[in-house]
Amino acid sequence: MGSAQPPGEPRPSGDTGPVEQPSDAELIAATRSGDTTAYGQLYERHVHAARKLGRILARDAAEADDLTSETFAKVLATLRAGRGPDLAFRAYLLTTLRNTFYDRTRRDKKVEFTDDMTRHDPGEDFVDTAVAGQERRYAARAFHRLPERWQVVLWHTEVEGESAAEVAPLLGLSPNGVSALAYRARERLRQMYLQEHIADSPGATCRWTADRLGARVRGGLSNRDETKVDDHLEECTACKLLFVELAEVNSGMRGVLAPVILGLAAPAYLGGTALKSAVLAGWFGGVGVWVKSTFGWIWRPVNWARRGIQQMGGKGAAIAGGTAAVAGILALILVANNTTPPPEPPAQAQEPPVEDEQEQDEDEQDEPSDDAPDDQPSDEEKEKQKDEEDEPDPPARPTKFSVGTDLTSADLTAGGTGTLPITVTAPKQTTESGSAGPTTGRLAAAGPTTENLVTGFNPRLLTEPEDVMTLTLSFGEGISSPGGDAGDGWSCQPGEGELTCVRAELKPGQSTTAQIPLDVAPEVTGFHDIDVSVVSDNLKGTKTLRVPVAPVGMRTAYASHDATGVASAGNTLLTCVPKKHCRHAAADNHTSVMKSYAAEDHPGGLDGGNAVSGARLNIPAGAKVLWAGLHWTASGHHAMPDVKISTPGGGWQNVGAQRQFSGIERPVKQSVADITGMVWGSGEYYVAADKHALPKGIFKYAGWSITAVYQLPGAGPRETAVYEGLAQPRAEDTLSVSLPGAGESQLAYTVWDGDRTLAGDNFAINGTTVGDAGNFAHGVSESALEGADWNTFGVDVGTAEASHGDDAHATIFTGSDPLEIGVLALSTPPP
């Protein structure tokens, strides 16, 4: 006969339940909306943990059940009032239970007379609460600086000892996702915990070493840095202690995290006296064996210091390696150096900036609130409150990071590795008088109380400035990051779908740019969403960036969310011999000899050593040119370093190449220059080049194009990007760019080496053909001043418009005509 499943206990692994379960966050949100059934699910999911802690704190089972029921009632009232946690339900529940127990104890104030002290004095070694409390504060500061999602996964995996499969429903993730999240959270906690100790390390040399101790423990340093760290550790006892403390965190965190939430009940909650001894009396116990075997040269001075403490007598002799030993070792260091501890800086009495009422509610959930007082305020208090309400509110102070990116500098290409610059700017925070003020953490009491030292760290006791900020990026499928150094102090963890980077916090008004390395799959092109979040202790900022990804073989020359259209114009710099056949429909550079071309009606001021041609650029009247680029190309192995340009109403100006591209499949060179300041609007533009630098003979081609991006007042903004390069897709390949938004798109293109006698090349947007079907690139530029029937011999420049639905693609098929795609500009509706 089977036994019933106890309510609130975890489901055995053999049971089968629904695959999809609501996460704690979803149940909390439903409870706030009045769904009592959702709170019942939270009760069943977490009541076993509450009962476990209640039995430890209370004198008997009945009192434990009462304590559990009262705690759940308090948390329910808090959630219905719009306060409380958004995700970390269990940690909040256990903290509430502990505070409820302390409130009961203070109210009852019962005194028990007994001659049996075994119940109250189990004969354990003395533990210095001051030193133990300091270590708990270090752990608590590090833990509470983590995002709430990371706190939850650490608590359930490290403290509760639950598997990834058991934690997955709480967070709404897959087991693999939980494992990856736990890995990143553990690594970040180690860094934050070490940083708390580093804050007191003196001197630049010690700080350089302390910043690399974590990597030394995990074997992540180069040989040169590893030798430098080891040499410093041989000479510096303080840094040796930092190293041993980091090794303790690196080997396991249950004993570090549990007191943050449970206080002195942590040992019993975690499972018995053996673990209690490890938590409260063993800083160097379990990890000592590992450190001794791996870094014996560090362990020798630690043992020397331990023996010195035992020889001192008194309390020091009674300690066999507990947290009080840390205080003894530090005391010996201070005596040996004949120094005294530096005085603590005074706390800054400045309130943290508040963004709005919603931000205040988020801060209030850091610590569960006590019961509201039953007494009503007196008349005098009511009058005082009224006076305070009548006072004008102080000027609002900015509390958000500004987050942005330079779209043109987003060097992302399909099938390659590029960088995405993310710029974060801290607000220029001011005091009420308007002068710049210091950035401080949350303020509460002037300092830790005896109760805080015994029961655990209160997160509202942070009084010093934060020193770390976290940047999190979330991107879609097909984008990942190798992590590593992102410049300007940023360090990133590898990730797929999500990336986390950290660096020192900014001062008010400062900016920083992280060069985020990203790997992009070949099928990912066009504009894509990247969600960015920046968090420090009292500042945050979020933004969704629409970032362009260039197709394979190209790069982003310019991108904008404010542009409304694109335009292009261009012409050839070569013509055929004899000239009378150049306009024949069958004329081609595959069948004719090419030589330099000079238009008869070009502007004066040139000598006979130049090839020159003109084209008309059409830009809507009243439009503002946001960007313009000049591209010129010649077949062969030699690039043209400069050309001349004549603009409407202006003379000739020299233009030098700012960047160049070389063909891989076939020899060709393309040069590029930004000419935004030279292009004002519509008109005839001429380009001239040294004819001696141009190729001659059969199969040769050379020409130029201008591509412009403009903004027309009154027209709706479009996602606009200009991709440039020398993409050379093979016959069986295509070049494609995704167009996620539905509507009418405008495009401009420059294609080299298109032949009239070779067919099969095509340009289409979701099946709608652009240009001539079956022979898209055939030596035509409708903007050429010689007319639409003018043969441009391997130079195709044009614009087009096409309507399409969602998730469309602009695709170029080369067929049997090898092409060099020099410029592809797309202006499309946003999704």
Number of C-alpha atoms within 10 A of each C-alpha: 3 4 5 6 10 10 12 17 13 13 14 8 9 6 6 8 9 5 6 10 14 15 17 24 18 16 24 25 19 17 20 20 13 12 14 14 12 19 22 12 16 22 15 14 18 18 19 17 18 25 21 17 22 27 19 16 20 16 10 11 13 12 15 21 17 13 24 27 15 16 23 21 11 19 22 18 14 19 21 17 10 17 21 27 27 19 21 21 19 21 20 19 24 24 19 25 27 22 19 19 21 14 13 12 12 10 9 9 8 8 6 5 6 7 5 8 9 8 8 7 8 8 9 8 14 14 17 17 16 15 18 20 23 16 22 25 25 19 27 23 24 20 25 19 22 19 13 15 16 22 21 22 26 26 23 20 19 20 19 15 14 14 14 21 16 17 22 20 18 24 22 17 17 14 17 12 15 25 19 14 19 23 14 18 21 20 14 22 24 20 21 22 23 23 20 18 18 18 11 10 17 11 8 9 11 17 16 13 23 25 14 17 27 21 14 20 17 10 11 13 16 11 10 8 14 17 13 12 21 18 12 16 22 13 10 12 18 16 23 22 20 20 22 22 19 19 22 23 23 18 11 15 20 22 23 22 23 26 24 26 23 24 20 17 18 27 23 18 21 21 10 11 11 11 18 19 15 16 22 23 23 22 22 23 16 13 18 19 13 15 19 13 10 12 15 14 15 19 20 12 15 20 12 11 21 21 15 16 24 17 11 11 11 10 15 20 15 16 22 19 18 24 24 24 27 20 17 21 21 16 17 15 16 13 11 9 9 8 10 10 8 7 6 6 7 9 15 15 11 15 13 17 22 17 16 10 9 12 13 13 14 14 17 15 17 15 16 20 15 12 10 6 7 6 6 8 11 9 9 9 11 12 12 12 12 11 10 11 10 9 8 7 8 9 11 13 17 15 20 19 23 16 22 17 17 15 23 19 16 24 22 28 27 24 20 16 17 18 18 21 20 21 16 20 19 22 19 16 20 18 15 12 9 10 10 13 14 15 22 20 22 19 19 15 11 13 12 16 12 11 10 16 20 16 22 24 27 21 18 17 19 22 19 15 17 19 16 16 19 23 23 16 20 19 19 14 11 15 21 21 23 16 17 14 16 21 14 12 14 21 18 23 17 16 19 17 14 19 22 22 23 22 19 14 19 20 16 16 12 12 15 19 19 24 19 24 22 23 19 21 17 15 14 24 23 25 24 17 13 18 16 21 18 22 21 22 21 19 20 19 18 18 15 16 18 18 25 28 27 30 27 25 21 24 24 24 23 22 26 23 17 16 26 25 28 28 23 28 29 33 34 34 32 29 26 25 12 11 10 8 15 20 15 11 12 12 18 28 26 17 12 19 17 26 22 23 19 20 15 8 10 16 17 8 7 13 8 8 13 20 25 28 26 28 25 20 21 16 22 13 9 11 20 18 21 20 22 24 22 23 23 28 28 27 24 18 12 16 20 18 17 17 23 18 20 19 19 15 8 11 12 17 14 12 17 15 18 11 13 18 18 20 18 11 13 14 12 23 21 28 24 24 19 19 16 16 10 16 21 17 19 16 14 18 25 22 30 27 26 17 19 11 15 25 21 20 14 15 18 23 30 30 29 30 32 27 29 27 29 24 22 18 12 8 12 13 19 22 25 29 29 29 25 26 28 26 23 23 20 16 15 9 12 17 20 21 23 20 27 19 19 16 15 13 22 20 23 23 25 26 23 30 25 29 28 22 15 17 19 16 24 21 24 18 22 16 12 13 17 19 15 12 15 16 23 26 31 25 27 26 29 20 23 24 20 16 12 11 15 20 30 30 33 30 29 30 29 20 22 14 14 17 14 19 14 13 12 17 20 22 19 22 24 28 20 15 23 23 25 24 25 26 27 22 27 27 26 29 21 17 13
